[in-house]
């Protein structure tokens, strides 16, 4: 016989374990977010050239640090970096497809 949610009886122990596991995941996520926040704060001390080498801007760093404390700022930086690369790739493909068209942004 297979067990699924409809045949497995809910017991107090099952509920307590599920709540404890959920609470532990949330505590670990908060701890990770705070550790990443400290690391992103270190990025704020880097010069703009070094930040550009990493693929972020000072505005990205400041924006990530302005998120609430429970939000992992490294996630925000990663999103900005991916967006920037995608825009650059799109602009390069557009320029390659139509070299006569003037570029609006450098």
PLY file of the C-alpha trace (Angstrom):
ply
format ascii 1.0
element vertex 106
property float x
property float y
property float z
element edge 105
property int vertex1
property int vertex2
end_header
0.00 0.00 0.00
1.33 3.43 -0.87
1.16 6.29 1.54
0.11 9.75 0.52
-1.20 12.83 2.26
-4.75 11.54 2.29
-3.91 8.19 3.97
-1.17 9.30 6.37
-2.71 10.29 9.70
-1.68 13.65 11.10
-0.31 13.30 14.56
0.88 15.94 16.97
4.44 14.69 16.50
4.20 15.03 12.72
2.89 18.57 13.01
5.54 19.57 15.56
8.32 18.16 13.34
6.97 20.01 10.31
6.73 23.31 12.21
10.21 22.84 13.69
11.68 22.06 10.26
10.02 25.15 8.78
11.27 27.35 11.63
14.80 25.97 11.23
14.75 26.70 7.47
13.65 30.27 8.17
16.34 30.82 10.81
19.02 29.43 8.50
17.80 31.62 5.62
17.90 34.71 7.87
21.39 33.81 9.06
22.55 33.37 5.46
20.94 36.69 4.44
22.69 38.53 7.29
26.05 36.94 6.40
25.59 37.94 2.76
24.59 41.45 3.87
27.95 41.81 5.64
29.73 40.61 2.50
27.80 43.03 0.28
28.66 45.84 2.73
32.32 45.06 2.00
31.60 45.55 -1.71
30.57 49.13 -0.91
34.21 49.87 -0.06
35.42 48.75 -3.51
36.12 51.34 -6.20
33.84 51.61 -9.23
36.35 49.92 -11.56
36.52 46.84 -9.37
32.73 46.72 -9.03
32.46 46.89 -12.83
34.86 43.94 -13.10
32.53 41.99 -10.82
29.56 42.98 -12.97
27.73 45.34 -10.62
27.57 49.07 -10.05
27.66 51.09 -6.85
23.94 51.78 -7.36
23.33 48.01 -7.45
25.17 47.58 -4.14
23.29 50.43 -2.46
19.98 49.13 -3.80
20.69 45.61 -2.53
21.56 46.94 0.92
18.34 48.96 1.03
16.28 45.74 0.98
14.79 44.55 4.30
17.19 42.58 6.51
15.47 39.25 5.87
16.02 39.60 2.10
19.35 38.23 0.85
21.09 41.19 -0.86
23.31 38.88 -2.91
20.19 37.70 -4.73
19.46 41.28 -5.77
23.03 41.77 -7.00
22.89 38.55 -8.99
19.63 39.64 -10.64
21.07 43.04 -11.59
24.20 41.44 -13.01
22.20 38.96 -15.10
19.92 41.75 -16.35
22.90 43.90 -17.32
24.56 41.02 -19.22
21.30 40.24 -21.02
20.89 43.88 -22.06
24.49 44.08 -23.24
24.09 40.84 -25.21
20.86 42.11 -26.76
22.47 45.42 -27.71
25.45 43.61 -29.24
23.17 41.37 -31.29
21.13 44.37 -32.45
24.27 46.25 -33.47
25.53 43.20 -35.33
22.20 42.72 -37.12
21.90 46.37 -38.18
25.34 48.07 -38.19
23.92 51.21 -39.86
21.52 51.93 -37.02
22.94 54.51 -34.58
23.50 53.26 -31.04
21.70 55.20 -28.37
23.57 53.92 -25.34
27.17 53.04 -24.75
0 1
1 2
2 3
3 4
4 5
5 6
6 7
7 8
8 9
9 10
10 11
11 12
12 13
13 14
14 15
15 16
16 17
17 18
18 19
19 20
20 21
21 22
22 23
23 24
24 25
25 26
26 27
27 28
28 29
29 30
30 31
31 32
32 33
33 34
34 35
35 36
36 37
37 38
38 39
39 40
40 41
41 42
42 43
43 44
44 45
45 46
46 47
47 48
48 49
49 50
50 51
51 52
52 53
53 54
54 55
55 56
56 57
57 58
58 59
59 60
60 61
61 62
62 63
63 64
64 65
65 66
66 67
67 68
68 69
69 70
70 71
71 72
72 73
73 74
74 75
75 76
76 77
77 78
78 79
79 80
80 81
81 82
82 83
83 84
84 85
85 86
86 87
87 88
88 89
89 90
90 91
91 92
92 93
93 94
94 95
95 96
96 97
97 98
98 99
99 100
100 101
101 102
102 103
103 104
104 105
